[in-house]
Amino acid sequence: MQKRKIALAENQCLVREVIAAYLAPQLDAEILEAASVEELEALIRSHGPFDLILLDLLLPGMMPGLDALARLVELNQTQPVVLFASGAAPNVVIEALEKGAAGYVDKSQGARSLVNAINFILAGETYLPAFLRLTPRRSASDERGLTPKELEVLQGLTAGLMNKEIAQNLGLSEVTVKMHVRSICAKLNVKNRTQAAMVASQFGYGSTATSKRGREATENAAAAPTPRSGMNA
């Protein structure tokens, strides 16, 4: 009997290699690895379509949004592509399903649960963890351990604001904002503010912050009198 072909597209090398080594004998499958969307697309073209693709949400090349997922589903000839992440917000999972994903497998699950989820999907089903099916959406601050103030700072980062602008918007000192940024990076397991903003966008943390200058400009424009047509200035 021919072995199944599974592609594991995972951002972290050690995690990818450990999971591949575990899944191969458990599923009696050939596991091919990719470290980016570009590598995965090349694998599909040369070895595909795959019986299943595990697709890391933070895989290089996934930005912006989940457009790459829809492209990969089409490239894999509608064979299952599964979102593979840790703590993805429900709205992100829903968007993934709308773009053709065959489910969402959370990295916090145990190894045996991962195998069961993959077998479930290979049987033609759509897999979602029980907690995602049965519980209401948690706030973003709960999902990643962020405090309400850290979430406000993170929204500023996703809006592309500098620390000075975030401080002005929130009534904080720049030093305090810097401390919040360091804490956010630690909790999101990223190295810098740019990566924090990328993770925030992927996990559904809305970017609602606007700069103080931008708000003032809008308010001033709204308050300015509108000239009446047909009258001289």
Contacts in CASP RR format, 6 or more apart in sequence:
PFRMAT RR
TARGET T0000
AUTHOR 0000-0000-0000
METHOD contacts of the structure
MODEL  1
MQKRKIALAENQCLVREVIAAYLAPQLDAEILEAASVEELEALIRSHGPF
DLILLDLLLPGMMPGLDALARLVELNQTQPVVLFASGAAPNVVIEALEKG
AAGYVDKSQGARSLVNAINFILAGETYLPAFLRLTPRRSASDERGLTPKE
LEVLQGLTAGLMNKEIAQNLGLSEVTVKMHVRSICAKLNVKNRTQAAMVA
SQFGYGSTATSKRGREATENAAAAPTPRSGMNA
3 28 0 8 1.000
3 29 0 8 1.000
3 30 0 8 1.000
4 27 0 8 1.000
4 28 0 8 1.000
4 29 0 8 1.000
4 30 0 8 1.000
4 51 0 8 1.000
4 52 0 8 1.000
4 122 0 8 1.000
5 29 0 8 1.000
5 30 0 8 1.000
5 32 0 8 1.000
5 47 0 8 1.000
5 48 0 8 1.000
5 50 0 8 1.000
5 51 0 8 1.000
6 23 0 8 1.000
6 27 0 8 1.000
6 29 0 8 1.000
6 30 0 8 1.000
6 31 0 8 1.000
6 32 0 8 1.000
6 50 0 8 1.000
6 51 0 8 1.000
6 52 0 8 1.000
6 53 0 8 1.000
6 54 0 8 1.000
6 118 0 8 1.000
7 31 0 8 1.000
7 32 0 8 1.000
7 33 0 8 1.000
7 34 0 8 1.000
7 40 0 8 1.000
7 43 0 8 1.000
7 44 0 8 1.000
7 47 0 8 1.000
7 50 0 8 1.000
7 52 0 8 1.000
7 53 0 8 1.000
7 54 0 8 1.000
8 16 0 8 1.000
8 19 0 8 1.000
8 20 0 8 1.000
8 23 0 8 1.000
8 31 0 8 1.000
8 32 0 8 1.000
8 33 0 8 1.000
8 34 0 8 1.000
8 54 0 8 1.000
9 33 0 8 1.000
9 34 0 8 1.000
9 35 0 8 1.000
9 36 0 8 1.000
9 37 0 8 1.000
9 39 0 8 1.000
9 40 0 8 1.000
9 53 0 8 1.000
9 54 0 8 1.000
9 55 0 8 1.000
9 56 0 8 1.000
9 59 0 8 1.000
9 84 0 8 1.000
10 16 0 8 1.000
10 19 0 8 1.000
10 33 0 8 1.000
10 34 0 8 1.000
10 35 0 8 1.000
10 54 0 8 1.000
10 56 0 8 1.000
10 59 0 8 1.000
10 84 0 8 1.000
11 35 0 8 1.000
11 56 0 8 1.000
11 58 0 8 1.000
11 59 0 8 1.000
11 60 0 8 1.000
13 35 0 8 1.000
16 33 0 8 1.000
16 35 0 8 1.000
17 33 0 8 1.000
19 54 0 8 1.000
19 114 0 8 1.000
20 31 0 8 1.000
20 33 0 8 1.000
22 111 0 8 1.000
23 29 0 8 1.000
23 31 0 8 1.000
23 114 0 8 1.000
23 115 0 8 1.000
23 118 0 8 1.000
24 30 0 8 1.000
24 31 0 8 1.000
26 115 0 8 1.000
27 115 0 8 1.000
27 118 0 8 1.000
27 119 0 8 1.000
29 51 0 8 1.000
32 43 0 8 1.000
32 47 0 8 1.000
32 50 0 8 1.000
34 40 0 8 1.000
34 42 0 8 1.000
34 43 0 8 1.000
34 59 0 8 1.000
35 59 0 8 1.000
35 60 0 8 1.000
36 59 0 8 1.000
36 60 0 8 1.000
36 61 0 8 1.000
37 59 0 8 1.000
37 60 0 8 1.000
37 61 0 8 1.000
37 62 0 8 1.000
37 68 0 8 1.000
37 72 0 8 1.000
38 60 0 8 1.000
38 61 0 8 1.000
40 53 0 8 1.000
40 55 0 8 1.000
40 59 0 8 1.000
40 72 0 8 1.000
41 71 0 8 1.000
41 72 0 8 1.000
41 75 0 8 1.000
43 50 0 8 1.000
44 50 0 8 1.000
44 53 0 8 1.000
44 72 0 8 1.000
44 75 0 8 1.000
44 76 0 8 1.000
45 75 0 8 1.000
48 76 0 8 1.000
49 75 0 8 1.000
49 76 0 8 1.000
49 77 0 8 1.000
49 79 0 8 1.000
50 76 0 8 1.000
50 79 0 8 1.000
51 79 0 8 1.000
51 80 0 8 1.000
51 122 0 8 1.000
52 79 0 8 1.000
52 80 0 8 1.000
52 81 0 8 1.000
52 82 0 8 1.000
52 102 0 8 1.000
52 118 0 8 1.000
52 121 0 8 1.000
52 122 0 8 1.000
53 72 0 8 1.000
53 76 0 8 1.000
53 79 0 8 1.000
53 80 0 8 1.000
53 81 0 8 1.000
53 82 0 8 1.000
54 82 0 8 1.000
54 84 0 8 1.000
54 105 0 8 1.000
54 118 0 8 1.000
55 69 0 8 1.000
55 72 0 8 1.000
55 81 0 8 1.000
55 82 0 8 1.000
55 83 0 8 1.000
55 84 0 8 1.000
55 101 0 8 1.000
56 62 0 8 1.000
56 84 0 8 1.000
56 85 0 8 1.000
57 83 0 8 1.000
57 84 0 8 1.000
57 85 0 8 1.000
57 88 0 8 1.000
57 92 0 8 1.000
57 202 0 8 1.000
57 203 0 8 1.000
58 85 0 8 1.000
58 198 0 8 1.000
58 199 0 8 1.000
58 202 0 8 1.000
61 68 0 8 1.000
62 68 0 8 1.000
62 69 0 8 1.000
62 202 0 8 1.000
63 198 0 8 1.000
63 201 0 8 1.000
63 202 0 8 1.000
64 201 0 8 1.000
65 95 0 8 1.000
65 201 0 8 1.000
65 202 0 8 1.000
66 92 0 8 1.000
66 95 0 8 1.000
66 96 0 8 1.000
66 99 0 8 1.000
67 99 0 8 1.000
69 81 0 8 1.000
69 83 0 8 1.000
69 96 0 8 1.000
69 99 0 8 1.000
69 100 0 8 1.000
69 101 0 8 1.000
70 99 0 8 1.000
70 100 0 8 1.000
72 81 0 8 1.000
73 81 0 8 1.000
73 99 0 8 1.000
73 100 0 8 1.000
73 101 0 8 1.000
80 102 0 8 1.000
80 103 0 8 1.000
80 121 0 8 1.000
80 122 0 8 1.000
80 124 0 8 1.000
81 100 0 8 1.000
81 101 0 8 1.000
81 102 0 8 1.000
82 101 0 8 1.000
82 102 0 8 1.000
82 103 0 8 1.000
82 104 0 8 1.000
82 105 0 8 1.000
82 118 0 8 1.000
82 121 0 8 1.000
82 127 0 8 1.000
83 92 0 8 1.000
83 93 0 8 1.000
83 96 0 8 1.000
83 101 0 8 1.000
83 103 0 8 1.000
83 104 0 8 1.000
83 105 0 8 1.000
84 104 0 8 1.000
84 105 0 8 1.000
84 107 0 8 1.000
85 104 0 8 1.000
85 106 0 8 1.000
85 107 0 8 1.000
86 106 0 8 1.000
86 107 0 8 1.000
86 108 0 8 1.000
87 106 0 8 1.000
87 107 0 8 1.000
87 108 0 8 1.000
87 143 0 8 1.000
87 144 0 8 1.000
87 203 0 8 1.000
88 96 0 8 1.000
88 104 0 8 1.000
88 106 0 8 1.000
88 202 0 8 1.000
88 203 0 8 1.000
89 137 0 8 1.000
89 140 0 8 1.000
89 143 0 8 1.000
89 203 0 8 1.000
89 204 0 8 1.000
89 205 0 8 1.000
90 132 0 8 1.000
90 137 0 8 1.000
91 137 0 8 1.000
91 204 0 8 1.000
92 202 0 8 1.000
92 203 0 8 1.000
92 204 0 8 1.000
93 103 0 8 1.000
93 104 0 8 1.000
93 128 0 8 1.000
93 132 0 8 1.000
96 103 0 8 1.000
96 104 0 8 1.000
97 103 0 8 1.000
97 104 0 8 1.000
97 126 0 8 1.000
102 121 0 8 1.000
102 124 0 8 1.000
102 126 0 8 1.000
102 127 0 8 1.000
103 121 0 8 1.000
103 126 0 8 1.000
103 127 0 8 1.000
103 128 0 8 1.000
104 127 0 8 1.000
104 128 0 8 1.000
104 129 0 8 1.000
104 132 0 8 1.000
105 114 0 8 1.000
105 117 0 8 1.000
105 118 0 8 1.000
105 127 0 8 1.000
105 129 0 8 1.000
106 129 0 8 1.000
106 132 0 8 1.000
109 117 0 8 1.000
109 129 0 8 1.000
117 127 0 8 1.000
120 127 0 8 1.000
121 127 0 8 1.000
140 146 0 8 1.000
140 151 0 8 1.000
140 203 0 8 1.000
140 204 0 8 1.000
140 205 0 8 1.000
140 206 0 8 1.000
141 147 0 8 1.000
141 148 0 8 1.000
141 150 0 8 1.000
141 151 0 8 1.000
143 203 0 8 1.000
144 187 0 8 1.000
144 188 0 8 1.000
144 203 0 8 1.000
145 187 0 8 1.000
146 154 0 8 1.000
146 184 0 8 1.000
146 187 0 8 1.000
149 170 0 8 1.000
149 180 0 8 1.000
150 180 0 8 1.000
150 183 0 8 1.000
150 184 0 8 1.000
150 187 0 8 1.000
151 205 0 8 1.000
152 170 0 8 1.000
152 209 0 8 1.000
153 166 0 8 1.000
153 170 0 8 1.000
153 177 0 8 1.000
153 180 0 8 1.000
153 181 0 8 1.000
153 184 0 8 1.000
154 184 0 8 1.000
154 196 0 8 1.000
154 197 0 8 1.000
154 200 0 8 1.000
154 205 0 8 1.000
155 200 0 8 1.000
155 205 0 8 1.000
155 206 0 8 1.000
155 207 0 8 1.000
155 208 0 8 1.000
155 209 0 8 1.000
156 165 0 8 1.000
156 166 0 8 1.000
156 169 0 8 1.000
156 207 0 8 1.000
156 209 0 8 1.000
157 166 0 8 1.000
157 181 0 8 1.000
157 184 0 8 1.000
157 193 0 8 1.000
157 196 0 8 1.000
157 197 0 8 1.000
157 200 0 8 1.000
158 197 0 8 1.000
158 200 0 8 1.000
158 201 0 8 1.000
158 205 0 8 1.000
158 206 0 8 1.000
158 207 0 8 1.000
158 209 0 8 1.000
159 207 0 8 1.000
159 208 0 8 1.000
159 209 0 8 1.000
159 210 0 8 1.000
159 211 0 8 1.000
160 197 0 8 1.000
161 169 0 8 1.000
161 209 0 8 1.000
161 211 0 8 1.000
163 174 0 8 1.000
163 177 0 8 1.000
163 178 0 8 1.000
163 181 0 8 1.000
164 174 0 8 1.000
165 211 0 8 1.000
165 212 0 8 1.000
165 213 0 8 1.000
166 172 0 8 1.000
166 177 0 8 1.000
166 209 0 8 1.000
167 173 0 8 1.000
167 174 0 8 1.000
167 176 0 8 1.000
167 177 0 8 1.000
168 211 0 8 1.000
168 212 0 8 1.000
169 209 0 8 1.000
169 210 0 8 1.000
169 211 0 8 1.000
169 212 0 8 1.000
170 177 0 8 1.000
172 180 0 8 1.000
181 193 0 8 1.000
181 196 0 8 1.000
184 196 0 8 1.000
185 191 0 8 1.000
185 192 0 8 1.000
185 193 0 8 1.000
185 195 0 8 1.000
185 196 0 8 1.000
188 195 0 8 1.000
188 196 0 8 1.000
188 199 0 8 1.000
188 200 0 8 1.000
190 196 0 8 1.000
190 198 0 8 1.000
190 199 0 8 1.000
200 206 0 8 1.000
200 207 0 8 1.000
201 207 0 8 1.000
227 233 0 8 1.000
END
